[in-house]
Amino acid sequence: MSLIEDLNWRHAAKAYDSSKKVSQEDLDKILEAARLAPTSSGLQPFRLIVVENQDLKEKMVSGAFNPEVMRDCSHVLVFAAWDSYSNEKIDKVYDHHTDVRDLPQGRFSSYTDMIKDLYNAQTPEQHFAHTARQTYIALGLAMAQAAELKIDSTPAEGFNNEVVDEILELKKLGLKSVSLLYLGYRDAENDWLSHMKKVRIPMEEFIITK
């Protein structure tokens, strides 16, 4: 199927069949799609936490606005962004770039010095606002890959970030949760949205041509 057909097929599943699990092979494809997402300056300033353990999901339910979905889905993906930029983080990423490309370390120093100056002049709050936005590109690609595999997904900002961060001990990693992506297979009988037509505003209203 084409990407457009896949996107027309998908919807935010409202109920999951807890007996059906996403295979590791398919999960890896979804995670790879997220990993390959473009990011500002190629810094990839976020990490993806994969929660499959049911006991851990049960603990996280207390922070979820849609607890049944979290409880019954196959996997919860937590998109968690760096809480701040630092010279050390930037150097680590670009040292990796040069190593992979067989280039001398410091090859991109004129550029990294520029972005260090940019971020050093900002507050940690400004840093997180920027890193958090980077996660949404990866979230979209993960949902698109899931749709191609006919795996249901539900993106969620409706959760208690403090609860999730504490349970997953994200502060120790210098991360803060931004969004969740529930993955699994819809429970067609209880997923009230699955039987409804997909609704979007008309193209002629959506697109503004200048």
Residue, then its C-alpha position, 0 to 999 in steps of 0.5 A: m500500500s502507498l503511504i497515503e493509504d496507510l495514513n488513511w488506514r490509521h487512527a488513534a486507537k482507543a482500545y487495544d487487544s491485550s492478548k496481541k503483541v507486536s513482534q520484535e522484528d516489527l518493533d525494531k522497524i518502528l524504532e529504526a524509523a524514529r532513529l532515522a528522523p532528522t534533527s536540528s544540527g543532527l544532534q538527536p537530542f532525545r532518547l526513546i524508552v521502550v516499555e514492554n514490562q507489564d508491571l512497569k506499565e501498571k506503575m505508569v498507569s497512575g500518570a496516564f489520562n487513558p489508563e486502559v490504553m496504556r495497560d492493554c497496549s503491547h508497548v509504550l514508547v516514551f519520547a524523552a528529550w535532553d533537559s539541556y544542551s551542553n558543550e560536552k553533549i555536542d562534542k560527543v555527538y560530533d566526535h561520533h560523526t567524525d568517527v563514523r565518516d573517518l574524519p579527524q575529530g574537530r573537523f566540524s569545530s567551526y560549526t560546533d563552536m557556533i552552536k555552542d555559543l548559541y545554546n550557551a546564551q540560552t536558558p535550560e528552559q529554552h533548551f528543553a523547548h527546542t529539544a522537545r520539538q525535535t521529538y515530534i518528527a520522530l514520533g510522526l515517522a514512528m506512527a507512519q512506519a507502524a501504519e505501514l506494518k498495520i500496527d495500531s498506534t496512539p500518540a499521547e501528550g495526556f499524561n503526568n510527566e512527573v510520574v512517568d519521569e520518576i518511574l523511569e528515572l529519567k532525571k538521572l539520564g538528563l531527560k524529560s518525557v515529552s510524549l508517549l506512543y502506544l503500540g499494539y493491535r486494536d480491540a475492534e469491538n471496544d475501539w469506538l473510533s475504528h468504525m468511524k470515517k476518518v475526518r480531516i478538513p478539506m484540502e482546499e481549506f487546509i492548503i493556503t497557496k500564495 
